[in-house]
């Protein structure tokens, strides 16, 4: 058994550590064994990866399945990360920041509730009083199955609209 096979196995098992799936380092540790395997294929070798149980992995698909299983990540996620890694390098593994981060969708196209909030705010009601009133009023105004905004969303919204 070659040292590279053992290194690939160690890399795959190392990705088992509990990390956030959004974590760049976690994704890199998941993708590296695949990159090593694919590099060996491109060099004309017939790479072989041995698992801790002694099973032989001869195809990239088998390696992806194994890495996904030991990392507790879906196969499709591993495939997507690997494709992004091949296309964009290490930068492709970094999480993208959402453009709408920090904005609540609870108040989008909900003019009636906005008017109600501003009216209660003008009357000097606290956030807790406004939130309690919204929770009671919400099902009558919006029968689409949505939930009323949380205290945190309401508080953030009021901070944004207050002069």
C-alpha positions in Angstrom: 0.0 0.0 0.0 1.5 3.3 -1.1 1.9 6.3 1.2 -0.4 8.4 -1.1 -3.3 5.9 -0.6 -2.8 6.2 3.2 -2.7 10.0 3.0 -5.9 10.1 1.0 -7.6 7.8 3.6 -6.4 10.0 6.4 -7.6 13.2 4.6 -11.1 11.6 4.1 -11.3 10.6 7.8 -10.0 13.9 8.9 -13.0 15.6 7.4 -15.2 13.8 9.9 -14.6 16.4 12.5 -17.6 18.4 13.4 -17.5 21.6 11.4 -20.1 23.8 9.9 -20.9 22.7 6.4 -20.6 26.3 5.4 -17.0 26.4 6.8 -14.4 26.9 4.1 -11.9 24.7 5.8 -14.4 21.8 6.1 -15.2 22.0 2.4 -11.5 22.0 1.5 -10.8 18.9 3.6 -13.8 17.2 1.9 -12.6 18.1 -1.6 -8.8 17.5 -1.2 -9.0 13.6 -1.4 -11.1 14.0 -4.5 -8.6 16.4 -6.1 -5.7 14.1 -5.3 -7.5 11.1 -6.8 -8.4 13.0 -9.9 -4.9 14.3 -10.3 -3.5 10.8 -10.2 -6.1 9.8 -12.9 -5.0 12.7 -15.1 -1.3 11.6 -14.7 -2.3 8.3 -16.2 -2.2 6.3 -13.0 -4.9 3.9 -11.9 -5.4 5.3 -8.4 -6.7 3.1 -5.7 -8.0 4.3 -2.4 -8.4 1.9 0.5 -10.9 2.6 3.2 -10.3 1.9 6.9 -12.2 -1.4 6.4 -10.0 -2.4 3.6 -12.5 -1.8 0.8 -11.0 -0.7 -2.5 -12.3 2.4 -4.2 -11.4 2.5 -7.9 -13.6 5.1 -9.4 -14.1 8.8 -8.6 -17.8 8.1 -7.9 -16.9 5.6 -5.3 -14.5 8.0 -3.7 -17.2 10.7 -3.7 -19.6 8.4 -2.0 -17.1 7.4 0.6 -16.0 10.9 1.4 -19.6 12.1 1.6 -20.4 9.2 4.0 -17.5 9.8 6.4 -18.0 13.6 6.3 -21.8 13.3 7.0 -22.6 15.4 3.9 -24.8 14.5 0.9 -23.1 13.1 -2.2 -24.6 15.9 -4.3 -23.1 18.6 -2.0 -19.7 16.9 -2.3 -20.1 16.8 -6.1 -21.1 20.5 -6.2 -18.2 21.5 -4.0 -15.8 19.5 -6.1 -17.1 21.1 -9.3 -16.8 24.6 -7.8 -13.3 23.7 -6.7 -12.3 22.6 -10.2 -13.9 25.6 -11.8 -12.8 28.4 -9.4 -10.1 26.9 -7.3 -10.0 27.4 -3.5 -12.1 30.6 -3.9 -15.0 28.5 -5.2 -15.3 26.8 -1.7 -15.9 30.0 0.1 -19.5 30.9 1.2 -21.2 33.6 -0.7 -22.9 36.4 1.4 -26.5 36.7 0.6 -27.4 40.1 -1.0 -30.6 40.3 1.2 -28.8 39.5 4.4 -30.1 41.5 7.4 -33.5 42.3 5.8 -36.7 40.6 6.8 -39.1 39.4 4.3 -41.9 39.5 6.9 -42.8 43.0 5.9 -42.6 42.7 2.1 -45.9 43.5 0.4 -47.7 43.7 3.8 -48.8 47.3 3.8 -51.6 46.8 6.3 -49.3 45.5 9.0 -46.8 48.3 8.4 -49.5 50.9 8.9 -50.6 49.0 12.1 -47.0 49.0 13.4 -46.4 52.7 12.7 -49.8 53.5 14.4 -48.8 51.5 17.5 -45.4 53.0 17.5 -46.9 56.6 17.3 -49.1 55.7 20.3 -46.0 54.9 22.3 -46.4 51.1 22.5 -43.4 48.9 23.3 -42.0 46.3 21.0 -43.5 43.6 23.1 -47.0 45.2 23.0 -46.8 45.6 19.2 -45.6 42.0 18.7 -48.4 40.7 20.8 -51.0 42.7 18.9 -49.4 41.6 15.5 -49.6 37.9 16.6 -53.3 38.3 17.2 -54.0 40.3 14.1 -51.8 38.3 11.6 -54.1 35.3 10.9 -57.0 37.6 10.1 -54.9 39.8 7.7 -52.8 37.1 6.0 -54.4 33.7 5.5 -51.4 32.4 3.5 -50.1 30.3 6.3 -47.2 32.6 7.1 -46.0 33.4 10.6 -45.9 36.8 12.1 -42.5 38.4 12.4 -40.4 37.5 15.5 -39.5 40.0 18.2 -36.0 40.3 16.7 -37.3 41.1 13.2 -39.8 43.6 14.6 -37.1 45.3 16.7 -34.7 45.5 13.7 -37.4 46.9 11.5 -38.4 49.5 14.0 -34.7 50.6 14.3 -34.5 51.0 10.6 -37.6 53.1 10.3 -37.2 55.3 13.3 -35.7 58.7 12.6 
